[in-house]
Amino acid sequence: MIKMQSLRQASRLAWAGAALLGIGILILCGSRLAVAQSGAMSPYQDEKDGVPAGGKWMEFHSEDKMTGAKKVRFELVADNFFKEDPDYKPRVELYCQDGKLKLADFNPGVRLPPPNRPGFWGQPQLEVLVRIDDTHSYHGWNWVRGHFLSMDKGTTRGMIGAQIFKVELPTASGRQIAEFSPGGLEVDRVRQACDITPKKPSKD
């Protein structure tokens, strides 16, 4: 009788231990998933995982293996997604190297339509409508392989000091708007890494 009770207790303890182990695994997986969803995990092999840079911005660091150049990437993910892909939101990325801004990209998360205007040097561009806080204006952004648009520096400077940033552009599902919340960015970090500061766009 005593042996049977001991076996039952041992069995219950084993089940309880297994349940606790399972819960621990679920918590660990959940925390990793939360980190991935927050954008902290870098998709690039040679880039360190991101750290918060204020507001909804993330900051990523890497180093060029051949030149030793220090690289910093700032990323801001949109608050919404486009109809074509609900699993990948549009995003803005600032690429900086050795303390200078190299490129500011707008990635819509969907394939872009063909360019609809030439740039000053004849480069293919897509015209977009941009809203920065209480101003809005049209811009021709360089069209890069049908996946990215290269933002102009004026828009980039306006965005990093704004609370509202929206980009309207043509897509396969018609004109859509990517909505961002750039407020809260620690602009000193961007100034140090990219040598760029906020500047309010003109209303003229």
N, C-alpha and C positions, 0 to 999 in steps of 0.2 A: 504493500500500500504506500509506504514511504517512498519506495523507488519510483512508483507511478507518478506520485505528486512531484518528485524531483525532476522526472523526465518532462512532465507537463510545464513546470516552471522554466526549465532550460529551453524548451521549445518556444515558450512565449517570449523569453528573453532574446532568443535568436531572431524571432520574427520582428521584435521591437528594434533590435539592432539593425536588421536589414532595412526596416522602414526608415529609421533615422539616416542610414547611409544613402538611401534613395532620395530622401528629402534634401540632404546635403548636396548631392550631385545635381539635383534640380535647381537649387539655389545658385550653385556655381555656374551652371549652364545659363541660368537666367541672367546672372550678373554679366557674363561674357556677352550675351546677346544684347543686353542693355548698352554695354560699351560700344558694341558694333553699331547699334542703331544710332548712338549719339554722334557717330562719325569719328570717334577717337582712334579706331583701328585703321592704320594706313593700308591702302590697297597696293602700295608699291613696295617691292622687296627691300630696297635699300633705304627706305624712309622710316624714321622712328614713329611710333604711334603718337597721335596728336594730344595736345594739351589745350585746355580752354584758354581762349584769348579775349574773353569778355563777351557778354551777351550770348548769341548763338554761334559765334565764330570759333573755329578750331585752328591751331597752329601746328605745323609739322616741320621737322628738321631733317636734313640729309646732307651728305657731303659727296662731291664728285670724286670718284675713285681715282681718276687719272690726274686731275688738276688740283684737287684738294679744296675746290671752291665750296664755300658754305652756302647752302641753299635753304630757304624758308618758304613754306607755302601756307597761305591763309585760305581757309575755306568757309563759305557760308552757304548752307543748304536752304532752299526755298521752303515756305510754309505750305505750299500746295504742290500738286503734280499735274502733268498734262495728261490728256485723255488716253494717249497712245501707250503710256507706260505708268501705271499706278504704283509700281515698285521702285521707281528711281526718280527722285525729285530733281528739278533743275538746281544748279548751283553756280556760285561765283568763286573763282580761284585767283589769288594773287601769287605770282611766282617771282621770288626775289633771290638775288645771288650777290654775295659779297657786299651787302648793304645797299643794293640798288634794285628797283623794280624792273623786271625783265618783261613781264607779260601779265595782263589781266584778262582772264577768260570768262565768258559766259557759256556754260554748258546747259542746253535746254533739256537734256536727258532723252531727247527724241531726235530722229534724223531731220536735218534742216531742209527746207525747200531750196531750189537753186538760187544763186545770187540774183538780185533785182536791180543792181546799180554798180557802176565802176567807181573805184576810189580815185584819189588824186593822181596816183601813179598807174591807174588802170587795173589795180588789183580787184578781184571780185568782192563785193560787199552785199550785205543784207540790211535793208533799212528797218530800224526798230523804233518804237515809241517808248521813251524812258520817262518815268516819274521819279523825282527825288523830292521827298516831302511835299511842298506846295508848288513845285515847278514841274513842267513837263516839256519835252522837246524831242525832235526826231534826230536820229544819228545813223550814220552808215558805218557798220562794224565789219571788219574784215572777216570773210567767210573762209573757214579753215576745214577743208576735207569733208564738208557737209555735217560735221559734228559739233564744232565750236564756233563762237564768234569772239574776235579779239576786241575788247572794249577800249575806247579812247581814254586818255589819262584824265581829262576833265570830268568825265562821268565817274571814273574810279575815285577821284578825290572827293567828289560830291557824295558818293555812296558811303564812304567810310566815316563820314561825319553826320549821316542822316539817320532818321528814325523809320522812314518809309522808303522803299526802293522797289519799283515795279518795272518789268520789261514786257511790252506787248510785241508780238511778232507773228508772222504767218507760219502755220504748220499744216500738216496733212489733214487735220481736223478743223481747219479754219484758224482765224486769229485767236490766240490764247495769251493769257497774262501770267507770268511768273511773279509771285509775290514774296518779297523778302522782308525780314525784320533785322536790319543791320545795326540797330541801336545797342549800346553797351560795349562796343569794341574798344579795347584798350589801345587807343591810337598811338601812344608812345611806343608800343611794341612794333607797330607797323612802321613808324618813323625810323626806329633803330634798324629794323631788318630790311626796309625797302626805300628809305629816304623819301617818303611821301607823306604829306599832311593833308588833313581835310580842307576843303574849300567849297563854300556854298555856291551853287550854280546861279548864274544871273537870270533874272526874270525878264530881261530885255529880249 
